[in-house]
Amino acid sequence: MRILEIAPPWFTVPPTGYGGIEQVVAQLADGLVDAGHEVTLLASGGSTSKATVQSVFEVPPSAELGSTCHELIHVVAGYRRRGAFDVIHDHSGFTGAAFGALLDGPPVVHTLHGPWVPEVEVFHRSIGDALHRVAISEDQRSRAPQGVTVEHLVHNGISLTEHPFRAEPDADRHLAFVGRANVEKGPEVAVRVARLLGRHLKMAVKINEPAERIYWDEHVAPLLDGADVEVVRNGTKQDAIDIMSGAEATLFPIAWPEPFGLVMVESMAVGTPVIAYAAGASLEVIDSGRTGVLVPPEDLGAYVAAVRSAGSFDRAVCRAHVVEHFSSAAMVAGYEAVFATITEQHLRPRTSDRTPAPLHPRSIEWGGRHAGRRPATVGAPHRPGDLLDVGQA
C-alpha cells in the first residue's frame, strides 16, 4: 500500500525533546515500512525515517507553533501529490483535516491527537463524515460531539527497544514527573506530593512557550524553595527516560481528560508504576492495582497515600502490560487494519451522500492560545508547496 503520513511541521520526526505526536509518527512510519508498505513521510527538515522523508521547511518552525499559515504551507505540499497514494494519514490540525474533507482523491485518515475543545467540535461538525477519524483512546472517542462519527480506535504505541526495562529503581528511589508546565499536567501537584512525603523529586519539564514560562514562574517555582526537587528544563527524550527508569513511581496528576498520555506508557515500559488522577485515558492505560494507582481527581490525601504504596508494585508486570497493549507493533497493526477497511470502502460505489451538520459559529465561544492572532510571516526557504526530498534515512 502507498501511504502518505503527514506529521505536524513544528518538530522533527522523531523529536529530540518534546513531541509526543512526532514520537508516535516516527514509530508508525518505520513500522509500516517494516511491514512492507511504501511510505512517504511529510515532516520538517532534520527528520529521519525508514520512510521517504519529504519536507517544506528545512528547519522546523517551532517558534511559530500553532501558526495556521505555516501549517497550511506544509500540508498543501502533501495534498498536491495526493494522487500518488492509496491512503493519506494526517496527524496535523484543522488544515489537513479540511483538505481531506474537501478534495477528491484517496481516502483520508485523520488521527485525533487532542481534546474536544469547542473550536474542534464545531469544525468537525462542519465537515461531517467526509474523512475517517481515529481516536487514540476510548475516553476521547466517547467525548465526540453529537453528530460527529469517530469510526476507529488505535492506542498509541512506543518502541520497546528505546524504553529498556529496569528491574530496580535507583538507590535514592526518587519520584518522577515528566510533562509540560501547565495546569492540565499538574507539575505543582507533583511538587506538593513530594514535599508532603519528604521525597526527592526529579522533573523533566517543557517550559519554552510563553504560557508555560508564566505558569511555571507563578505556580511551581514558589514551591521549590526548600524542596528536594531536581529540574531538567526542556531536556532530551533520553533525559525523560532516564528520570522515569530510576524512579520508584512516576507522578501523573492530570487535571483534564487526557486524550492518551504517552508518559504513562513510557514509564510502565521501563518498569516504573504510575500514580495518576483517574481522568481521561488514564482509566484505560493504567491497570490500577497492578501497574499503578488511579486516584480520585483532586484528592491530594489519597494521592499521597497511593505514592506510599509504589514500592510494592512488580516492575515486570508494568513492562508486560505495555508489551501486550501499547507497543509500536500493536499500533502499526491497528492502523494497517484501519487502512485496509477504508481503502476497501473507497473502492465500493457510493450509494448516498451525507450532508454535513449545519454550522452555527455564533453558538461557540471562540478563543484559545491563538484567538485573534494574525498569520505569522512565513520564513520558508522555498516557494509554498515545494518539497525537499530528503530521501530515506
C-alpha positions as CSV (number, residue, x, y, z in Angstrom):
1,M,0.0,0.0,0.0
2,R,1.3,3.5,-0.8
3,I,0.8,5.6,2.3
4,L,1.4,9.3,2.9
5,E,2.0,10.1,6.6
6,I,1.6,13.8,7.4
7,A,3.3,14.9,10.6
8,P,2.8,18.3,12.1
9,P,5.5,20.7,11.0
10,W,6.6,22.0,14.4
11,F,9.3,19.5,15.4
12,T,11.4,16.9,13.8
13,V,10.4,13.2,13.5
14,P,11.4,11.7,15.8
15,P,11.7,14.6,18.2
16,T,14.9,15.5,20.0
17,G,12.9,16.5,23.1
18,Y,9.2,17.4,23.5
19,G,6.9,16.0,20.8
20,G,4.5,13.2,21.6
21,I,2.8,13.2,18.3
22,E,6.1,13.2,16.5
23,Q,7.3,10.2,18.5
24,V,4.2,8.3,17.6
25,V,4.5,9.2,13.9
26,A,8.2,8.1,13.9
27,Q,7.3,4.7,15.2
28,L,4.3,4.3,12.9
29,A,6.2,5.3,9.7
30,D,9.1,2.9,10.4
31,G,6.7,0.1,11.4
32,L,4.7,0.5,8.2
33,V,7.9,0.3,6.1
34,D,8.9,-2.8,8.0
35,A,5.5,-4.3,7.3
36,G,6.2,-3.9,3.5
37,H,4.3,-0.7,2.7
38,E,5.6,2.1,0.5
39,V,5.6,5.1,2.9
40,T,6.3,8.8,2.4
41,L,6.6,10.9,5.5
42,L,5.9,14.6,5.2
43,A,7.8,16.2,8.1
44,S,10.1,19.1,8.8
45,G,13.7,19.1,7.7
46,G,16.0,17.2,10.0
47,S,13.6,14.3,10.3
48,T,14.8,10.8,9.8
49,S,12.8,7.7,9.0
50,K,12.9,4.4,7.2
51,A,10.2,6.0,5.1
52,T,11.0,8.5,2.3
53,V,11.1,11.9,4.1
54,Q,9.9,15.0,2.3
55,S,9.9,18.5,3.7
56,V,8.9,22.0,3.0
57,F,10.8,23.7,5.9
58,E,14.5,23.0,6.2
59,V,14.3,23.9,9.9
60,P,11.2,23.1,12.0
61,P,9.2,26.4,12.6
62,S,9.0,25.6,16.3
63,A,8.9,29.3,17.3
64,E,5.7,29.7,15.2
65,L,3.9,26.7,16.9
66,G,0.2,26.9,16.1
67,S,0.6,29.3,13.1
68,T,-2.1,28.4,10.6
69,C,-0.1,29.9,7.8
70,H,2.9,27.6,8.4
71,E,0.8,24.5,8.8
72,L,-1.1,25.4,5.6
73,I,2.1,25.6,3.5
74,H,3.3,22.3,5.0
75,V,0.0,20.4,4.4
76,V,-0.6,21.8,0.9
77,A,2.6,20.2,-0.3
78,G,1.4,16.8,0.6
79,Y,-2.1,17.1,-0.8
80,R,-0.8,18.4,-4.1
81,R,0.6,14.9,-4.6
82,R,-2.4,13.0,-3.3
83,G,-2.9,11.1,-6.5
84,A,0.4,9.2,-5.8
85,F,-1.0,7.5,-2.7
86,D,-3.6,4.8,-1.8
87,V,-4.3,6.5,1.6
88,I,-3.4,9.7,3.3
89,H,-2.9,9.6,7.1
90,D,-3.0,13.1,8.6
91,H,-1.7,13.9,12.1
92,S,-1.9,17.7,11.7
93,G,-4.6,20.1,12.9
94,F,-7.5,21.8,11.1
95,T,-5.8,22.4,7.8
96,G,-5.0,18.8,7.0
97,A,-8.5,17.7,8.0
98,A,-10.0,20.4,5.9
99,F,-8.2,19.4,2.8
100,G,-9.0,15.7,3.4
101,A,-12.7,16.6,3.7
102,L,-12.9,18.9,0.6
103,L,-10.6,17.3,-2.0
104,D,-11.3,14.3,-4.2
105,G,-8.7,11.6,-4.2
106,P,-7.6,8.7,-1.9
107,P,-9.3,8.2,1.4
108,V,-8.0,10.3,4.3
109,V,-7.5,9.1,7.8
110,H,-7.3,11.8,10.5
111,T,-6.0,10.9,13.9
112,L,-7.4,13.0,16.7
113,H,-4.4,13.8,18.9
114,G,-6.0,16.5,21.0
115,P,-9.1,17.1,23.2
116,W,-12.6,18.1,22.1
117,V,-12.4,21.8,22.8
118,P,-15.2,24.0,21.4
119,E,-13.5,25.1,18.2
120,V,-12.5,21.4,17.4
121,E,-16.1,20.3,17.9
122,V,-17.6,23.0,15.6
123,F,-15.0,22.3,12.9
124,H,-15.7,18.5,12.9
125,R,-19.4,19.1,12.8
126,S,-19.0,21.3,9.8
127,I,-17.2,18.6,7.7
128,G,-19.5,15.7,8.6
129,D,-18.2,12.3,7.7
130,A,-16.0,13.4,4.8
131,L,-12.9,11.7,6.3
132,H,-12.2,8.8,8.6
133,R,-11.4,9.7,12.2
134,V,-9.3,7.7,14.6
135,A,-9.4,8.2,18.3
136,I,-6.4,7.4,20.5
137,S,-8.4,6.3,23.5
138,E,-12.0,5.1,24.2
139,D,-12.4,8.1,26.5
140,Q,-11.5,10.5,23.8
141,R,-13.9,8.8,21.4
142,S,-16.7,8.8,23.9
143,R,-16.4,12.6,24.2
144,A,-17.0,13.2,20.5
145,P,-19.8,15.8,20.0
146,Q,-23.2,14.7,18.8
147,G,-23.3,14.2,15.0
148,V,-19.5,13.5,14.7
149,T,-18.6,9.9,13.8
150,V,-15.3,8.5,15.1
151,E,-15.1,5.2,13.3
152,H,-11.8,3.8,14.7
153,L,-9.7,3.5,17.8
154,V,-6.0,2.8,17.8
155,H,-4.0,3.3,21.0
156,N,-0.6,5.0,20.7
157,G,2.4,2.7,20.9
158,I,6.1,3.1,21.8
159,S,9.4,1.4,20.9
160,L,10.2,-1.2,23.5
161,T,13.8,-1.0,22.4
162,E,14.1,2.7,23.1
163,H,12.5,2.1,26.6
164,P,14.6,-0.6,28.2
165,F,13.3,-2.4,31.3
166,R,14.8,-1.6,34.7
167,A,14.3,-4.3,37.3
168,E,15.2,-1.9,40.2
169,P,14.9,1.8,40.7
170,D,17.9,4.0,41.6
171,A,19.2,3.8,45.1
172,D,17.6,7.1,46.0
173,R,14.2,5.8,45.0
174,H,13.2,9.2,43.7
175,L,9.8,10.2,42.3
176,A,9.5,11.3,38.7
177,F,7.4,13.9,36.8
178,V,7.6,14.3,33.0
179,G,5.4,16.8,31.2
180,R,4.6,20.4,30.2
181,A,4.3,23.3,32.6
182,N,0.6,23.9,32.7
183,V,-2.4,23.3,35.0
184,E,-3.6,20.2,33.0
185,K,-0.4,18.3,33.7
186,G,-0.2,19.3,37.4
187,P,3.6,19.8,38.0
188,E,2.7,21.9,41.1
189,V,0.8,18.9,42.5
190,A,3.9,16.7,42.0
191,V,6.0,19.1,44.0
192,R,3.4,19.3,46.8
193,V,3.2,15.5,47.0
194,A,7.0,15.2,47.2
195,R,7.2,17.8,49.9
196,L,4.4,16.1,51.9
197,L,6.3,12.8,51.7
198,G,9.8,14.3,52.2
199,R,10.9,12.6,49.0
200,H,13.4,13.5,46.2
201,L,11.6,14.5,43.0
202,K,13.2,14.6,39.6
203,M,11.3,16.6,36.9
204,A,11.7,16.8,33.1
205,V,9.6,19.7,32.2
206,K,8.8,21.5,29.0
207,I,9.0,25.3,29.8
208,N,9.6,27.1,26.5
209,E,6.3,28.7,25.4
210,P,5.3,32.0,27.0
211,A,2.3,30.5,28.8
212,E,4.4,27.7,30.1
213,R,7.0,30.1,31.5
214,I,4.4,32.2,33.2
215,Y,2.7,29.1,34.7
216,W,6.0,27.8,36.0
217,D,7.1,31.1,37.5
218,E,3.8,31.8,39.1
219,H,2.6,28.4,40.3
220,V,5.5,26.0,40.5
221,A,8.7,27.9,41.2
222,P,7.4,29.4,44.5
223,L,7.0,25.8,45.8
224,L,10.6,24.8,45.1
225,D,12.2,26.8,47.9
226,G,13.4,24.3,50.5
227,A,12.0,21.3,48.5
228,D,14.2,18.4,47.4
229,V,13.4,18.8,43.7
230,E,15.8,18.5,40.7
231,V,14.5,20.1,37.5
232,V,15.6,19.4,33.9
233,R,14.1,22.1,31.7
234,N,13.5,21.4,28.0
235,G,15.7,18.3,28.1
236,T,16.1,15.5,25.6
237,K,13.9,12.5,25.3
238,Q,16.6,10.4,26.9
239,D,16.6,12.7,29.9
240,A,12.9,11.9,30.5
241,I,13.5,8.1,30.0
242,D,16.4,8.2,32.5
243,I,14.4,10.0,35.1
244,M,11.5,7.6,34.9
245,S,13.7,4.5,34.7
246,G,15.4,5.2,38.0
247,A,12.2,6.3,39.8
248,E,10.1,4.3,42.3
249,A,7.0,5.9,40.8
250,T,6.0,8.4,38.1
251,L,3.6,11.1,39.2
252,F,0.8,11.9,36.6
253,P,-1.6,14.2,38.5
254,I,-3.6,15.4,35.5
255,A,-6.4,17.9,35.8
256,W,-8.1,17.3,32.5
257,P,-9.5,14.5,30.3
258,E,-6.1,13.4,28.9
259,P,-6.6,12.0,25.4
260,F,-3.9,9.4,25.8
261,G,-0.9,10.2,28.0
262,L,2.2,8.8,26.4
263,V,4.2,9.4,29.6
264,M,2.2,6.7,31.4
265,V,3.1,4.1,28.8
266,E,6.8,5.1,28.7
267,S,7.0,4.9,32.5
268,M,5.4,1.4,32.7
269,A,7.6,0.2,29.8
270,V,10.8,0.9,31.8
271,G,9.2,-0.8,34.8
272,T,8.1,2.2,36.8
273,P,4.5,2.3,38.1
274,V,2.3,5.4,37.6
275,I,0.2,7.2,40.2
276,A,-2.4,9.2,38.3
277,Y,-5.6,11.0,38.9
278,A,-8.5,9.0,37.3
279,A,-9.3,11.2,34.4
280,G,-9.4,10.8,30.7
281,A,-7.4,7.9,29.2
282,S,-5.6,7.1,32.4
283,L,-8.5,4.8,33.3
284,E,-7.7,2.6,30.2
285,V,-4.0,2.9,30.1
286,I,-3.2,2.1,33.8
287,D,-4.2,-1.3,35.2
288,S,-4.9,0.1,38.7
289,G,-3.5,-2.1,41.5
290,R,-1.1,-3.8,39.1
291,T,0.8,-1.2,37.1
292,G,0.0,1.8,39.2
293,V,-2.9,3.5,41.1
294,L,-5.8,5.6,39.9
295,V,-6.7,8.2,42.5
296,P,-10.0,10.2,42.7
297,P,-9.4,13.6,41.0
298,E,-8.2,16.4,43.2
299,D,-7.9,14.1,46.3
300,L,-4.4,15.1,47.4
301,G,-4.5,12.9,50.6
302,A,-5.4,9.8,48.5
303,Y,-2.7,10.7,46.1
304,V,0.0,10.8,48.8
305,A,-1.2,7.5,50.2
306,A,-1.0,5.9,46.8
307,V,2.6,7.1,46.3
308,R,3.5,5.5,49.6
309,S,2.4,2.1,48.1
310,A,4.5,2.4,45.0
311,G,7.4,0.3,46.2
312,S,5.1,-2.8,46.4
313,F,4.5,-3.0,42.6
314,D,6.1,-5.6,40.4
315,R,8.0,-3.7,37.8
316,A,8.0,-6.7,35.4
317,V,4.2,-6.6,35.4
318,C,4.3,-2.9,34.4
319,R,6.6,-3.8,31.5
320,A,4.4,-6.8,30.4
321,H,1.3,-4.6,30.3
322,V,2.9,-2.3,27.8
323,V,4.3,-5.1,25.7
324,E,0.8,-6.6,25.4
325,H,-1.2,-3.4,24.8
326,F,0.9,-0.4,23.9
327,S,3.9,-1.5,21.7
328,S,4.6,0.1,18.4
329,A,3.9,-3.2,16.7
330,A,0.4,-3.2,18.2
331,M,-0.1,0.3,16.9
332,V,1.1,-0.5,13.4
333,A,-1.2,-3.5,13.2
334,G,-4.1,-1.3,14.3
335,Y,-3.5,1.2,11.6
336,E,-3.0,-1.4,9.0
337,A,-6.5,-2.7,9.8
338,V,-7.9,0.8,9.5
339,F,-6.2,1.4,6.2
340,A,-7.4,-1.9,4.8
341,T,-11.0,-1.2,5.9
342,I,-11.2,2.3,4.5
343,T,-9.5,1.6,1.1
344,E,-12.0,-1.3,0.6
345,Q,-14.8,1.1,1.3
346,H,-13.3,3.6,-1.1
347,L,-13.4,1.2,-4.0
348,R,-17.1,0.5,-3.5
349,P,-19.7,2.6,-5.4
350,R,-21.3,5.3,-3.2
351,T,-25.0,4.7,-2.6
352,S,-25.7,8.0,-0.8
353,D,-24.1,11.3,0.1
354,R,-24.1,12.5,3.6
355,T,-24.7,16.2,4.3
356,P,-22.6,17.8,7.0
357,A,-24.4,19.2,10.0
358,P,-25.2,22.9,9.8
359,L,-22.6,25.2,11.1
360,H,-23.6,27.7,13.8
361,P,-20.4,29.7,14.6
362,R,-22.2,32.1,16.9
363,S,-23.1,29.3,19.3
364,I,-19.4,28.8,20.0
365,E,-17.2,31.0,22.2
366,W,-14.0,31.1,20.1
367,G,-10.8,31.5,22.0
368,G,-7.6,29.8,22.9
369,R,-4.0,30.4,22.5
370,H,-4.1,31.9,19.0
371,A,-7.5,33.7,19.1
372,G,-7.4,36.9,17.1
373,R,-3.8,36.3,16.0
374,R,-2.8,37.4,12.6
375,P,-0.9,34.8,10.4
376,A,2.7,34.9,11.0
377,T,5.1,35.9,8.3
378,V,6.4,32.8,6.7
379,G,10.1,32.4,6.5
380,A,10.1,29.3,4.3
381,P,13.3,28.8,2.4
382,H,11.3,27.6,-0.7
383,R,8.2,28.6,-2.6
384,P,5.0,27.5,-0.8
385,G,4.3,23.9,-1.7
386,D,7.8,22.9,-2.8
387,L,9.1,19.7,-1.3
388,L,12.6,18.9,-0.2
389,D,13.1,15.2,-0.9
390,V,15.4,14.1,1.9
391,G,15.3,10.5,0.8
392,Q,15.5,7.5,3.1
393,A,17.5,7.9,6.2
